[in-house]
């Protein structure tokens, strides 16, 4: 953990730096795996699943029998919790469905926009030491609401070659069409090119580590659409005298336990708040089953004391955190000034964990400062908007002089004629 007291603005960039892997080496790995998957299909996917996950997978596609067994293995209380979370997530995302508005921009000229679901989407769900079945809900629910016709999910297998039962249960209740036993770079490459077992899709959506993020960015170069760069988890907590040290510590650790490359930042209004929170962090750390992971992640942690309100706002917007908790007595002063954040949690009763699981908002969010330009996953992630226009005879006559003049000025005379010929050969629209 690093501590800075009222740091100079020139120091902010260094203080707020995220942990990074060797980008050149990472790019070479991604390029090599993409080339092999594009050439060898399932064979390459299985090769790298063995290499990275130390497991041999005979059939990449999860069979229906395995899904049925998983559904029966899930504890009743967990099933109930997942179903309630599903309900809340559906309520929030259904509310994002846009209303079709037919606008008359000028007499007889009608324009409107309609939503269409992306036909084929690939969902990436992290597995391994923390199988994120909650991510299945966050991705598959809005995909179904949007009307996506083919939903394919890739997730790393367990050491025995199976997929976590909770992931399969969530996939079953959310209408996922296929579940594939592979993760990492090779999963994104398979989505990009298609293999014998894994369909090529039109868009890849979902969080992952820096390898997965790099693979998604590389896939863009190959013509694949992605949701956003969503890499290692991160959290910023803003705390003042009204915050509760134990709560803040718990929030910081909740993100630190995600992975060794996670980052947490505590932005404090007063120096006297520092020791109680640090003490609480170290105390709670001892009881965590994932202590070693959280402990390593805390090496990337920052505790900043910034007494000036305007500088705190600047730091919040400069860091552009994936998750931002406002554990302050006057959040209404902060909220209007927040320009860059993935998701914001307001007050001492709003832990980041509720957004991860069940409040209804989506937990797939931009990391690494990309919240300056990207939104988190939402209904629009799985849609495209198609514009329509329809002109009456009167509408075309009214707008024709404008189009003709502009087309002529740009030297595009065929554009002009496409309007002029219609006006001269008037057709009555019934």
C-alpha positions as CSV (number, residue, x, y, z in Angstrom):
1,X,0.0,0.0,0.0
2,X,1.3,3.4,-0.9
3,X,0.3,6.6,0.9
4,X,0.3,10.2,-0.3
5,X,-0.7,13.2,1.7
6,X,-2.0,16.2,-0.4
7,X,0.2,15.2,-3.4
8,X,1.1,17.8,-6.0
9,X,-0.8,17.6,-9.3
10,X,2.4,16.7,-11.1
11,X,2.5,13.5,-9.0
12,X,-1.0,12.4,-9.8
13,X,-0.2,10.4,-12.9
14,X,2.5,8.3,-11.2
15,X,0.4,7.8,-8.1
16,X,-2.7,6.7,-10.1
17,X,-0.8,4.4,-12.4
18,X,-2.5,1.0,-12.9
19,X,-0.5,-2.3,-12.7
20,X,0.5,-3.4,-16.2
21,X,2.0,-6.4,-17.9
22,X,4.6,-6.2,-20.6
23,X,2.5,-5.0,-23.5
24,X,4.8,-6.0,-26.3
25,X,5.1,-9.5,-25.0
26,X,1.4,-9.7,-24.5
27,X,0.7,-8.6,-28.1
28,X,3.0,-11.3,-29.4
29,X,1.2,-14.0,-27.4
30,X,-2.2,-12.7,-28.6
31,X,-1.1,-12.6,-32.2
32,X,0.3,-16.1,-32.1
33,X,-2.8,-17.7,-30.5
34,X,-5.1,-15.9,-32.9
35,X,-3.1,-17.2,-35.9
36,X,-3.2,-20.7,-34.6
37,X,-6.9,-20.7,-33.8
38,X,-7.7,-19.2,-37.2
39,X,-5.7,-22.0,-38.9
40,X,-6.3,-25.0,-36.7
41,X,-9.7,-24.3,-35.1
42,X,-10.7,-26.6,-32.2
43,X,-7.3,-28.2,-32.1
44,X,-5.6,-24.9,-31.2
45,X,-8.4,-24.0,-28.7
46,X,-7.8,-27.3,-26.9
47,X,-4.1,-26.9,-27.0
48,X,-4.2,-23.5,-25.3
49,X,-6.9,-24.6,-22.8
50,X,-4.4,-27.3,-21.7
51,X,-1.5,-24.9,-21.7
52,X,-3.3,-22.1,-19.6
53,X,-5.8,-24.1,-17.5
54,X,-3.9,-27.4,-17.3
55,X,-6.9,-29.4,-18.4
56,X,-7.6,-31.6,-21.4
57,X,-11.1,-31.1,-22.9
58,X,-12.4,-33.7,-25.3
59,X,-15.6,-32.0,-26.2
60,X,-15.6,-28.2,-26.1
61,X,-19.4,-27.9,-26.2
62,X,-21.1,-28.5,-22.8
63,X,-23.6,-31.4,-23.3
64,X,-27.2,-31.0,-22.1
65,X,-26.7,-33.9,-19.6
66,X,-24.0,-31.8,-17.9
67,X,-26.3,-28.8,-17.7
68,X,-29.1,-31.0,-16.3
69,X,-26.8,-32.4,-13.6
70,X,-25.6,-28.9,-12.7
71,X,-29.1,-27.6,-12.2
72,X,-29.7,-30.4,-9.7
73,X,-26.5,-29.8,-7.9
74,X,-27.2,-26.2,-7.0
75,X,-28.3,-25.5,-3.4
76,X,-31.9,-24.3,-3.1
77,X,-31.0,-21.1,-1.4
78,X,-28.4,-20.2,-4.0
79,X,-31.0,-20.9,-6.7
80,X,-33.4,-18.6,-5.0
81,X,-30.8,-15.9,-4.7
82,X,-29.8,-16.2,-8.4
83,X,-33.4,-16.1,-9.5
84,X,-34.1,-13.0,-7.5
85,X,-31.0,-11.3,-8.8
86,X,-32.2,-12.3,-12.3
87,X,-35.5,-10.6,-11.7
88,X,-33.9,-7.3,-10.6
89,X,-31.5,-7.3,-13.5
90,X,-34.4,-7.9,-15.9
91,X,-36.4,-5.0,-14.4
92,X,-33.5,-2.6,-14.8
93,X,-32.6,-3.6,-18.3
94,X,-36.1,-3.8,-19.7
95,X,-36.6,-0.2,-18.6
96,X,-33.9,0.7,-21.1
97,X,-36.0,-0.4,-24.1
98,X,-36.3,2.7,-26.2
99,X,-39.7,4.1,-27.4
100,X,-40.0,4.4,-31.1
101,X,-40.7,8.0,-31.9
102,X,-41.7,9.0,-35.5
103,X,-40.6,12.6,-35.9
104,X,-41.8,15.0,-38.6
105,X,-38.6,17.1,-39.1
106,X,-40.3,19.3,-41.7
107,X,-43.7,19.0,-43.3
108,X,-44.0,15.6,-45.0
109,X,-40.6,14.4,-43.9
110,X,-40.8,11.6,-41.3
111,X,-37.8,10.1,-39.5
112,X,-37.5,7.5,-36.8
113,X,-35.2,5.0,-35.2
114,X,-35.8,1.4,-34.4
115,X,-33.7,-1.0,-32.3
116,X,-32.6,-4.4,-33.6
117,X,-30.7,-7.0,-31.5
118,X,-27.3,-8.1,-32.7
119,X,-28.0,-11.5,-34.2
120,X,-24.9,-13.4,-32.9
121,X,-23.1,-12.5,-29.7
122,X,-20.3,-14.2,-27.8
123,X,-20.3,-13.9,-24.0
124,X,-17.1,-14.2,-22.1
125,X,-17.4,-15.3,-18.5
126,X,-14.3,-15.6,-16.2
127,X,-13.8,-18.9,-14.4
128,X,-10.9,-20.4,-12.6
129,X,-10.5,-19.6,-8.9
130,X,-13.6,-17.3,-9.0
131,X,-16.2,-18.6,-11.4
132,X,-18.4,-15.5,-12.0
133,X,-21.8,-17.0,-12.5
134,X,-23.2,-13.5,-11.8
135,X,-21.6,-12.3,-15.0
136,X,-23.8,-14.8,-16.9
137,X,-26.8,-12.9,-15.6
138,X,-25.2,-9.5,-16.5
139,X,-24.6,-10.5,-20.1
140,X,-27.2,-13.0,-21.1
141,X,-30.2,-11.2,-19.6
142,X,-29.8,-7.9,-21.7
143,X,-28.8,-10.0,-24.7
144,X,-32.1,-11.9,-24.5
145,X,-34.1,-8.7,-23.9
146,X,-32.4,-7.1,-26.9
147,X,-33.5,-10.0,-29.1
148,X,-30.2,-11.5,-29.9
149,X,-30.9,-14.7,-31.9
150,X,-27.7,-16.7,-31.0
151,X,-26.0,-16.4,-27.6
152,X,-22.8,-18.4,-27.1
153,X,-20.9,-18.4,-23.9
154,X,-17.2,-19.3,-23.3
155,X,-15.8,-19.9,-19.9
156,X,-12.7,-21.7,-18.6
157,X,-13.3,-25.3,-17.4
158,X,-12.5,-26.7,-14.0
159,X,-9.5,-29.0,-13.5
160,X,-11.8,-32.0,-14.1
161,X,-13.0,-30.6,-17.4
162,X,-16.4,-29.6,-16.2
163,X,-17.9,-26.1,-15.9
164,X,-19.0,-24.6,-12.6
165,X,-22.6,-25.7,-11.9
166,X,-23.7,-22.2,-11.0
167,X,-22.5,-20.9,-14.3
168,X,-24.4,-23.6,-16.1
169,X,-27.6,-23.0,-14.0
170,X,-27.4,-19.3,-14.8
171,X,-26.9,-20.0,-18.5
172,X,-29.9,-22.3,-18.5
173,X,-32.3,-19.9,-16.9
174,X,-31.1,-17.0,-19.1
175,X,-31.5,-18.7,-22.4
176,X,-27.9,-19.2,-23.5
177,X,-27.8,-21.3,-26.6
178,X,-24.3,-22.9,-26.2
179,X,-21.8,-23.1,-23.5
180,X,-18.2,-23.7,-24.5
181,X,-15.4,-25.0,-22.2
182,X,-12.6,-22.6,-22.9
183,X,-11.5,-19.2,-21.8
184,X,-8.7,-16.7,-22.3
185,X,-7.2,-15.5,-25.5
186,X,-8.2,-18.6,-27.4
187,X,-11.9,-18.1,-26.6
188,X,-11.9,-14.6,-28.0
189,X,-10.0,-15.8,-31.1
190,X,-12.6,-18.6,-31.6
191,X,-15.4,-16.1,-31.4
192,X,-13.6,-14.0,-34.0
193,X,-12.9,-16.7,-36.6
194,X,-15.3,-19.5,-35.7
195,X,-14.1,-23.2,-35.3
196,X,-15.7,-26.6,-35.6
197,X,-17.4,-26.2,-32.2
198,X,-17.5,-22.5,-31.6
199,X,-19.6,-20.2,-33.9
200,X,-18.2,-17.0,-35.2
201,X,-20.1,-14.1,-33.7
202,X,-20.7,-10.5,-34.5
203,X,-19.8,-9.0,-31.1
204,X,-17.8,-10.2,-28.0
205,X,-19.0,-9.0,-24.7
206,X,-17.7,-9.6,-21.1
207,X,-14.9,-8.9,-18.6
208,X,-11.6,-10.6,-18.2
209,X,-8.0,-10.2,-17.2
210,X,-5.4,-8.3,-19.1
211,X,-4.9,-11.2,-21.5
212,X,-8.6,-11.3,-22.4
213,X,-8.8,-7.5,-22.7
214,X,-5.8,-7.6,-25.0
215,X,-7.4,-10.3,-27.1
216,X,-10.6,-8.3,-27.4
217,X,-8.7,-5.2,-28.6
218,X,-6.8,-7.4,-31.1
219,X,-10.1,-8.9,-32.3
220,X,-11.2,-5.4,-33.2
221,X,-8.4,-5.2,-35.7
222,X,-9.8,-8.3,-37.3
223,X,-13.2,-6.8,-37.7
224,X,-14.9,-8.0,-34.5
225,X,-17.1,-5.6,-32.4
226,X,-16.5,-5.6,-28.7
227,X,-18.4,-4.0,-25.8
228,X,-15.4,-2.2,-24.2
229,X,-12.0,-2.9,-22.7
230,X,-13.0,-4.5,-19.4
231,X,-9.9,-5.8,-17.6
232,X,-8.7,-6.3,-14.0
233,X,-11.1,-5.0,-11.4
234,X,-10.7,-1.6,-9.7
235,X,-12.4,0.5,-7.0
236,X,-12.1,4.0,-5.6
237,X,-13.6,4.8,-2.3
238,X,-14.1,8.5,-1.3
239,X,-14.3,8.7,2.5
240,X,-14.8,11.5,5.0
241,X,-15.6,11.8,8.7
242,X,-19.1,10.3,8.1
243,X,-17.7,7.0,6.7
244,X,-17.3,3.9,8.7
245,X,-13.8,2.5,8.7
246,X,-14.9,-1.2,8.8
247,X,-17.2,-0.6,5.8
248,X,-14.6,1.1,3.8
249,X,-12.0,-1.6,4.5
250,X,-14.5,-4.3,3.5
251,X,-15.2,-2.5,0.2
252,X,-11.5,-2.2,-0.6
253,X,-10.9,-5.9,0.1
254,X,-14.0,-6.9,-1.9
255,X,-12.2,-5.7,-5.0
256,X,-8.7,-6.7,-4.0
257,X,-9.7,-10.3,-3.7
258,X,-10.7,-10.4,-7.4
259,X,-7.2,-10.9,-8.6
260,X,-3.6,-10.0,-7.9
261,X,-3.7,-7.3,-10.7
262,X,-6.8,-5.6,-9.1
263,X,-6.3,-2.1,-7.8
264,X,-8.1,-0.2,-5.0
265,X,-7.8,3.4,-4.1
266,X,-9.0,5.2,-0.9
267,X,-9.4,8.9,-1.3
268,X,-9.6,10.6,2.1
269,X,-10.6,14.1,3.1
270,X,-8.5,14.1,6.3
271,X,-5.3,12.5,7.4
272,X,-6.8,11.4,10.7
273,X,-9.0,8.9,8.8
274,X,-6.0,7.0,7.4
275,X,-5.0,4.8,10.3
276,X,-8.4,3.5,11.3
277,X,-9.1,2.4,7.7
278,X,-5.7,0.9,7.2
279,X,-6.0,-1.0,10.5
280,X,-9.4,-2.3,9.5
281,X,-8.1,-3.5,6.1
282,X,-5.2,-5.4,7.7
283,X,-7.5,-6.9,10.3
284,X,-10.2,-8.1,7.9
285,X,-7.5,-9.4,5.5
286,X,-6.5,-12.1,8.0
287,X,-9.9,-13.7,7.8
288,X,-10.2,-13.9,4.0
289,X,-10.1,-17.3,2.3
290,X,-8.5,-15.5,-0.7
291,X,-6.0,-13.7,1.6
292,X,-2.9,-14.3,-0.6
293,X,-4.6,-12.9,-3.7
294,X,-5.9,-9.8,-1.8
295,X,-2.6,-9.3,-0.1
296,X,-0.7,-9.2,-3.4
297,X,-3.4,-6.9,-4.9
298,X,-2.9,-4.5,-2.0
299,X,0.6,-3.8,-3.2
300,X,-1.1,-1.8,-6.0
301,X,-3.4,0.0,-3.4
302,X,-3.2,3.7,-2.9
303,X,-4.3,5.8,0.1
304,X,-4.5,9.4,-0.8
305,X,-5.3,12.3,1.5
306,X,-6.6,15.2,-0.5
307,X,-8.1,18.0,1.6
308,X,-9.2,20.3,-1.2
309,X,-12.7,19.3,-2.6
310,X,-12.0,20.5,-6.1
311,X,-8.8,18.5,-6.3
312,X,-10.6,15.4,-5.1
313,X,-13.1,15.8,-7.9
314,X,-10.2,16.2,-10.4
315,X,-8.6,13.0,-9.1
316,X,-11.9,11.1,-9.3
317,X,-12.4,12.1,-12.9
318,X,-8.8,11.6,-13.9
319,X,-8.7,8.1,-12.5
320,X,-12.1,7.2,-14.0
321,X,-12.7,4.2,-11.8
322,X,-14.6,1.1,-12.8
323,X,-16.4,1.3,-9.4
324,X,-16.7,4.5,-7.3
325,X,-18.1,4.6,-3.8
326,X,-19.0,7.9,-2.2
327,X,-18.9,7.2,1.5
328,X,-19.4,10.9,2.3
329,X,-21.9,12.9,4.2
330,X,-22.8,15.2,1.2
331,X,-22.8,12.9,-1.9
332,X,-25.3,15.3,-3.6
333,X,-22.4,17.8,-3.9
334,X,-20.2,15.2,-5.6
335,X,-22.6,13.5,-8.0
336,X,-23.2,16.4,-10.4
337,X,-19.4,16.8,-10.8
338,X,-18.6,13.2,-11.6
339,X,-17.9,12.9,-15.3
340,X,-15.9,9.7,-15.4
341,X,-16.8,6.5,-13.6
342,X,-18.2,3.1,-14.6
343,X,-20.7,2.7,-11.7
344,X,-21.3,4.9,-8.6
345,X,-22.4,3.7,-5.2
346,X,-23.7,6.4,-2.9
347,X,-23.6,6.4,0.9
348,X,-22.6,4.0,3.6
349,X,-25.4,1.6,2.8
350,X,-24.4,1.1,-0.8
351,X,-21.5,-1.4,-1.0
352,X,-20.1,-2.2,-4.4
353,X,-21.0,-5.8,-3.9
354,X,-24.8,-5.1,-4.5
355,X,-24.0,-3.9,-8.0
356,X,-21.9,-7.0,-8.6
357,X,-24.8,-9.3,-7.9
358,X,-28.3,-8.1,-7.4
359,X,-29.3,-4.5,-7.3
360,X,-30.1,-4.6,-11.1
361,X,-27.4,-2.5,-12.6
362,X,-24.7,-4.2,-14.7
363,X,-21.4,-5.1,-13.3
364,X,-19.5,-5.4,-16.6
365,X,-17.8,-2.0,-16.6
366,X,-14.9,-0.1,-18.3
367,X,-11.6,-0.3,-16.5
368,X,-8.1,1.2,-16.9
369,X,-9.5,4.7,-17.3
370,X,-11.8,3.8,-20.2
371,X,-14.7,5.1,-18.3
372,X,-13.7,8.5,-19.8
373,X,-15.2,7.3,-23.1
374,X,-17.1,4.0,-22.6
375,X,-20.2,3.0,-20.7
376,X,-20.8,-0.2,-18.9
377,X,-22.7,-3.0,-20.5
378,X,-26.4,-2.2,-20.9
379,X,-29.2,-3.0,-23.3
380,X,-27.6,-0.9,-26.1
381,X,-24.5,-3.1,-25.9
382,X,-26.5,-5.9,-27.6
383,X,-28.4,-3.6,-30.0
384,X,-27.9,-1.5,-33.0
385,X,-30.2,1.4,-33.9
386,X,-31.4,1.6,-37.5
387,X,-32.8,4.9,-38.8
388,X,-35.7,5.2,-41.2
389,X,-37.1,8.0,-43.2
390,X,-40.2,8.3,-45.3
391,X,-41.2,11.4,-47.4
392,X,-44.6,12.3,-48.9
393,X,-44.8,14.1,-52.2
394,X,-45.1,17.4,-50.3
395,X,-42.2,16.5,-48.1
396,X,-39.9,15.8,-51.0
397,X,-40.8,19.1,-52.7
398,X,-40.2,21.0,-49.5
399,X,-36.7,19.5,-48.9
400,X,-35.6,19.2,-52.5
401,X,-34.1,22.7,-52.9
402,X,-32.0,22.2,-49.8
403,X,-30.6,18.8,-50.9
404,X,-30.0,20.0,-54.5
405,X,-28.1,23.1,-53.4
406,X,-25.9,21.2,-51.0
407,X,-25.2,18.3,-53.4
408,X,-24.3,20.8,-56.2
409,X,-21.9,22.6,-53.8
410,X,-20.2,19.3,-53.0
411,X,-19.9,18.4,-56.7
412,X,-22.1,15.3,-56.3
413,X,-24.5,15.8,-59.3
414,X,-26.0,12.3,-59.2
415,X,-27.1,13.0,-55.6
416,X,-28.8,16.2,-56.9
417,X,-30.4,14.3,-59.8
418,X,-31.8,11.6,-57.5
419,X,-33.9,14.4,-56.0
420,X,-34.6,16.5,-59.1
421,X,-35.8,13.5,-61.2
422,X,-38.4,12.7,-58.6
423,X,-39.6,16.3,-58.3
424,X,-39.9,16.6,-62.1
425,X,-41.7,13.3,-62.4
426,X,-44.0,13.8,-59.5
427,X,-45.2,10.6,-57.9
428,X,-48.1,10.7,-55.5
429,X,-47.5,8.7,-52.4
430,X,-50.7,6.9,-51.3
